[in-house]
Amino acid sequence: MDISIRSHKAALAEDFREITEEKLLSMERFNVPIERIVVEVLHENNPKQGKKSHRVNLTSHGAGPFIRAEGAGHNDLAAFDEAISGFELQIRKVHERHKEISRETLRRKDAM
Protein backbone atom coordinates (compact mmCIF):
# COMPACT_ATOMS: atom_id res chain seq x y z
CA MET A 1 0.00 0.00 0.00
CA ASP A 2 1.38 3.38 -1.03
CA ILE A 3 0.70 6.28 1.35
CA SER A 4 1.07 9.89 0.24
CA ILE A 5 0.66 12.82 2.63
CA ARG A 6 -0.24 16.29 1.38
CA SER A 7 -0.52 19.36 3.54
CA HIS A 8 -2.20 22.64 2.63
CA LYS A 9 -1.32 25.70 4.72
CA ALA A 10 0.08 23.35 7.35
CA ALA A 11 3.34 22.48 9.07
CA LEU A 12 3.14 18.86 10.16
CA ALA A 13 4.58 17.43 13.35
CA GLU A 14 7.72 15.34 12.98
CA ASP A 15 6.11 12.10 14.12
CA PHE A 16 2.87 12.58 12.14
CA ARG A 17 4.16 10.62 9.12
CA GLU A 18 5.27 7.67 11.27
CA ILE A 19 1.98 7.50 13.17
CA THR A 20 -0.02 7.82 9.95
CA GLU A 21 1.86 5.02 8.20
CA GLU A 22 1.64 2.74 11.24
CA LYS A 23 -2.14 3.11 11.58
CA LEU A 24 -2.86 2.86 7.86
CA LEU A 25 -0.67 -0.21 7.40
CA SER A 26 -2.62 -1.88 10.21
CA MET A 27 -5.69 -1.73 7.90
CA GLU A 28 -4.12 -4.48 5.77
CA ARG A 29 -5.45 -7.02 8.28
CA PHE A 30 -8.86 -6.76 6.59
CA ASN A 31 -7.49 -8.14 3.27
CA VAL A 32 -9.19 -5.45 1.20
CA PRO A 33 -7.09 -4.54 -1.85
CA ILE A 34 -6.15 -0.84 -1.63
CA GLU A 35 -3.30 0.38 -3.80
CA ARG A 36 -2.89 3.94 -2.59
CA ILE A 37 -4.16 6.17 0.20
CA VAL A 38 -3.93 9.96 0.03
CA VAL A 39 -3.86 11.81 3.35
CA GLU A 40 -4.66 15.53 3.04
CA VAL A 41 -4.06 17.81 6.01
CA LEU A 42 -5.76 21.22 5.97
CA HIS A 43 -5.43 24.06 8.47
CA GLU A 44 -8.11 26.72 8.78
CA ASN A 45 -6.77 30.15 9.72
CA ASN A 46 -10.17 31.43 10.83
CA PRO A 47 -10.06 31.78 14.64
CA LYS A 48 -13.80 31.13 14.88
CA GLN A 49 -13.20 27.50 13.88
CA GLY A 50 -11.54 26.90 17.25
CA LYS A 51 -11.56 23.20 18.05
CA LYS A 52 -12.19 22.18 14.44
CA SER A 53 -9.36 24.18 12.84
CA HIS A 54 -7.44 21.12 11.61
CA ARG A 55 -8.95 18.76 9.03
CA VAL A 56 -7.69 15.44 7.67
CA ASN A 57 -9.12 13.73 4.58
CA LEU A 58 -8.34 10.08 3.79
CA THR A 59 -9.06 8.84 0.28
CA SER A 60 -8.30 5.42 -1.19
CA HIS A 61 -7.40 4.98 -4.86
CA GLY A 62 -6.76 1.98 -7.04
CA ALA A 63 -8.25 -1.41 -7.75
CA GLY A 64 -10.11 -1.79 -4.45
CA PRO A 65 -13.18 0.05 -3.22
CA PHE A 66 -13.35 3.83 -3.08
CA ILE A 67 -13.26 4.81 0.57
CA ARG A 68 -13.23 8.36 1.87
CA ALA A 69 -13.20 9.61 5.46
CA GLU A 70 -12.82 13.03 7.02
CA GLY A 71 -11.98 14.16 10.53
CA ALA A 72 -11.64 17.50 12.29
CA GLY A 73 -9.96 18.33 15.56
CA HIS A 74 -7.87 20.76 17.56
CA ASN A 75 -4.61 19.35 16.14
CA ASP A 76 -3.48 17.11 13.30
CA LEU A 77 -3.37 13.88 15.29
CA ALA A 78 -6.82 14.36 16.81
CA ALA A 79 -8.26 15.00 13.35
CA PHE A 80 -6.41 11.97 11.96
CA ASP A 81 -7.74 9.73 14.75
CA GLU A 82 -11.30 10.78 13.92
CA ALA A 83 -10.72 10.18 10.21
CA ILE A 84 -9.06 6.78 10.70
CA SER A 85 -11.96 5.56 12.83
CA GLY A 86 -14.39 6.34 10.01
CA PHE A 87 -12.03 4.79 7.46
CA GLU A 88 -11.74 1.62 9.53
CA LEU A 89 -15.52 1.36 9.86
CA GLN A 90 -15.95 1.55 6.08
CA ILE A 91 -13.16 -0.91 5.33
CA ARG A 92 -14.58 -3.32 7.92
CA LYS A 93 -17.99 -3.16 6.19
CA VAL A 94 -16.36 -3.98 2.84
CA HIS A 95 -14.52 -6.88 4.46
CA GLU A 96 -17.70 -8.27 6.04
CA ARG A 97 -19.61 -8.03 2.76
CA HIS A 98 -16.98 -10.00 0.87
CA LYS A 99 -16.64 -12.83 3.36
CA GLU A 100 -17.42 -16.17 1.81
CA ILE A 101 -19.95 -18.07 3.83
CA SER A 102 -20.12 -21.66 2.72
CA ARG A 103 -22.67 -24.00 4.25
CA GLU A 104 -21.64 -27.05 2.22
CA THR A 105 -19.54 -28.47 5.04
CA LEU A 106 -22.52 -28.39 7.40
CA ARG A 107 -24.70 -30.21 4.86
CA ARG A 108 -22.09 -32.88 4.31
CA LYS A 109 -21.71 -33.35 8.04
CA ASP A 110 -25.47 -33.88 8.48
CA ALA A 111 -25.59 -36.43 5.63
CA MET A 112 -22.85 -38.57 7.18
C-alpha positions as CSV (number, residue, x, y, z in Angstrom):
1,M,0.0,0.0,0.0
2,D,1.4,3.4,-1.0
3,I,0.7,6.3,1.4
4,S,1.1,9.9,0.2
5,I,0.7,12.8,2.6
6,R,-0.2,16.3,1.4
7,S,-0.5,19.4,3.5
8,H,-2.2,22.6,2.6
9,K,-1.3,25.7,4.7
10,A,0.1,23.4,7.4
11,A,3.3,22.5,9.1
12,L,3.1,18.9,10.2
13,A,4.6,17.4,13.3
14,E,7.7,15.3,13.0
15,D,6.1,12.1,14.1
16,F,2.9,12.6,12.1
17,R,4.2,10.6,9.1
18,E,5.3,7.7,11.3
19,I,2.0,7.5,13.2
20,T,0.0,7.8,10.0
21,E,1.9,5.0,8.2
22,E,1.6,2.7,11.2
23,K,-2.1,3.1,11.6
24,L,-2.9,2.9,7.9
25,L,-0.7,-0.2,7.4
26,S,-2.6,-1.9,10.2
27,M,-5.7,-1.7,7.9
28,E,-4.1,-4.5,5.8
29,R,-5.5,-7.0,8.3
30,F,-8.9,-6.8,6.6
31,N,-7.5,-8.1,3.3
32,V,-9.2,-5.5,1.2
33,P,-7.1,-4.5,-1.8
34,I,-6.1,-0.8,-1.6
35,E,-3.3,0.4,-3.8
36,R,-2.9,3.9,-2.6
37,I,-4.2,6.2,0.2
38,V,-3.9,10.0,0.0
39,V,-3.9,11.8,3.4
40,E,-4.7,15.5,3.0
41,V,-4.1,17.8,6.0
42,L,-5.8,21.2,6.0
43,H,-5.4,24.1,8.5
44,E,-8.1,26.7,8.8
45,N,-6.8,30.2,9.7
46,N,-10.2,31.4,10.8
47,P,-10.1,31.8,14.6
48,K,-13.8,31.1,14.9
49,Q,-13.2,27.5,13.9
50,G,-11.5,26.9,17.3
51,K,-11.6,23.2,18.0
52,K,-12.2,22.2,14.4
53,S,-9.4,24.2,12.8
54,H,-7.4,21.1,11.6
55,R,-9.0,18.8,9.0
56,V,-7.7,15.4,7.7
57,N,-9.1,13.7,4.6
58,L,-8.3,10.1,3.8
59,T,-9.1,8.8,0.3
60,S,-8.3,5.4,-1.2
61,H,-7.4,5.0,-4.9
62,G,-6.8,2.0,-7.0
63,A,-8.3,-1.4,-7.7
64,G,-10.1,-1.8,-4.5
65,P,-13.2,0.1,-3.2
66,F,-13.4,3.8,-3.1
67,I,-13.3,4.8,0.6
68,R,-13.2,8.4,1.9
69,A,-13.2,9.6,5.5
70,E,-12.8,13.0,7.0
71,G,-12.0,14.2,10.5
72,A,-11.6,17.5,12.3
73,G,-10.0,18.3,15.6
74,H,-7.9,20.8,17.6
75,N,-4.6,19.3,16.1
76,D,-3.5,17.1,13.3
77,L,-3.4,13.9,15.3
78,A,-6.8,14.4,16.8
79,A,-8.3,15.0,13.3
80,F,-6.4,12.0,12.0
81,D,-7.7,9.7,14.7
82,E,-11.3,10.8,13.9
83,A,-10.7,10.2,10.2
84,I,-9.1,6.8,10.7
85,S,-12.0,5.6,12.8
86,G,-14.4,6.3,10.0
87,F,-12.0,4.8,7.5
88,E,-11.7,1.6,9.5
89,L,-15.5,1.4,9.9
90,Q,-15.9,1.5,6.1
91,I,-13.2,-0.9,5.3
92,R,-14.6,-3.3,7.9
93,K,-18.0,-3.2,6.2
94,V,-16.4,-4.0,2.8
95,H,-14.5,-6.9,4.5
96,E,-17.7,-8.3,6.0
97,R,-19.6,-8.0,2.8
98,H,-17.0,-10.0,0.9
99,K,-16.6,-12.8,3.4
100,E,-17.4,-16.2,1.8
101,I,-20.0,-18.1,3.8
102,S,-20.1,-21.7,2.7
103,R,-22.7,-24.0,4.2
104,E,-21.6,-27.0,2.2
105,T,-19.5,-28.5,5.0
106,L,-22.5,-28.4,7.4
107,R,-24.7,-30.2,4.9
108,R,-22.1,-32.9,4.3
109,K,-21.7,-33.4,8.0
110,D,-25.5,-33.9,8.5
111,A,-25.6,-36.4,5.6
112,M,-22.8,-38.6,7.2
